[in-house]
C-alpha cells in the first residue's frame, strides 16, 4: 500500500506542512504492521501524480491499495478525512473522518493511525483471502497466509498467531508459512 500526501483544504497554504505531516506519520505507523508492504514516503509523495487516476498510481507504485485524505480547518478545529482505495478497480473500500483541536494534533494523529490500522487491517485481510481464493480456489494455504506472516518474520504475538489452524512445531509452521507467498502472489 502507499499513503499519498493529504490535500490541504483549509484555504491556508501555510497548512500544507500539517497535511503532509499527518500523511507521513500514518505512513510510519502503517509500516509497523508486519504483513503490510508500505511504499516508501519519497515514492508515494511524488508531486508528479497530480490528478493521475488512482489505478495508474497503484500500478506505478506497485501497490494494490492507496490511502489518501484531506485536511480541513475552521478556526482552531481540524477535520481529517481518510480513504482506502483498492487500485485495480479504483474503488473506495473504507473511509472515516476525524475531528479535533489543532492544539491536540499529536493525539489526533495517534487516534487516526490506531483507528485506520484497526479498521483496515481486517478488511484488507479478507479482501486478500478472497482475491487468493478466486485466483487459486484453495484456501488451505491462502486463507492463512496473512495470519502466518508474524511467524515468517519471527514476531511472537498471541493475537495474530493464536488462531492459526497449524498445530505442529514452530519450525514446521515457519517452513509452511514461507511457502505461502508463492501460492498467494499476484
N, C-alpha and C positions, 0 to 999 in steps of 0.2 A: 504494500500500500504506500501511498505518498500523501503527505499533507501539503496542500497548496497554500500560498500566502493568503491570509484572510484579507478581505476587502474592507476598506475603511469607508463606511457610510455616514460618518459623523459630521461631514461637511467641513472638517478642520484637517488640512493636510499634515499638520503637526502631530496628529494622532496615528499616522502611518506606523510609527515605531511600535505603538501599543498593539495594533493589529498583527504586525509581524512577530512581536514577542509572544503573543498568545499562540500563534501557529507554531513557532519554534519550540515553545515549551511542550505543546501537545506532541510534536514530533519526538522529542526527547523521551517523554513519558511512554508513548506507544512503543518505542524501541526497547523498552524494558520487558515487554511481553515476549516470552521465549519463542513462540511459534509465529509471531508477526514478522514479516520481512518489511522493513520500513525504508523507503528510498532516502538517501542522504539529503539533507536540507539544501545544499547548493543545487542539486539537480532539480528538486521539486520547486524551489523558489526562483527558478529561472524566469526572467522577465519576458523571455521570448514567447511564452504561452499566450499571453494576452487573452483574446477571445476564442482561442482554439477549443474545439469540441472536446468534451471530457473523454470520449472514446479515443481520440487521437493522442491526447496527453497520456492516457493509460498505456497505449501502445508504445509511445516514445520512451516512457519511463520503465516499461516492462512490469507494470503492476496491474492487478485486477480491481483494485479499489482506490478511490481518491477520497480524501476528506478536505472539504473546503468550508469556508464560513465567512461571516461578515460581522463587523463591529459597528454598533450604533451608539450614539451618545446623546443624552438630554440632560444638560447641566452636569451634575456630578454622578448621574446614573448611567450605567453601561448595560447594553444588551448585546450578547454574543450569540449568533445563530450558527449551528454546526450541522453539516450534512455528510452522509456517507453515500458515495456513488459507486455503483458497480460499473466498470468501464467497458465491458464487452457490449453492453446494450445502452450504456449511458443512463441507467435507471437509478433514481434515488431510492435507497433501501432503508434509510434511517435519517431522522433529523430531530433536533432539540434546540430550544432557546434557553439561555441562561441570563440572569439579570443580577446586578449588584452595584454597589457604590464603587466609584473609582478609587477611593481610599482603601478599599479591600480587594484590590486587583489580584494579589497573590492568592488569597483564599478563593476568589472566583476562579482563577486558573486551576488551582488544585481540585476544586469541585468539578469543574468542566472535564479535566483529564480523567478523574476517577469515574465519573458518570459515562463518559464516552467509552472507556475501556470496558466498564461493567456491562454496558448495553450492547456494544457492537461485537465484542468477542464471541458471545454465544450465537449471535446471528450469523457472523462470518463462519463460524464452525459448522453450523447447519447448512449454510449455502455451499461450503466446500465439500461437505459429505455428499450432498445431493448432486453436485457437479461431478464428483468422483463416481458416484453410483450410476449416473446417466452415461458416463464415459465407459465404465468398466462393467457395470451390472453386478459388481461384487462388493459388498460392504464388509466382508470378513477382514480385509486389511484397511480399506479406505475409511471405514467408519471410525476406526481407532487411531488413524494417523495423527490428527491434531492433539488428542489427549496423550499420545505416546511421545510427543516431542520433548517434554521435560526429561524423559528417560534418555533420549538420544543426546541431549545437551548436558546430561549429568546433574540435572536440577532435582533436588529431592523436595517434593511438596506433597502434602496429603490430599489437597483439594483437586489437583489436576490428575493425579495418578490413581487415586483410590478407586475410581470407577472403571478401571481397565479390566477387561474380562480375562486377561492372561494371568495364570496362576503359577507359572514356573519361576525359575530363578531370575534374579535381576539381569544376569548375563544373557540368558535366553530372551528375556523381554527386550533388552537393548539390541540384541542381534536382529530380532524380528523387526523392531522399530526402524532400524537402519535400512531395511529392505523396502519399507513402505514408500519413500519418496519416489522410487521408480514406478511403482504401481499407481500412484496418485498424481504424478506430474502432469502438467497441462499438455 
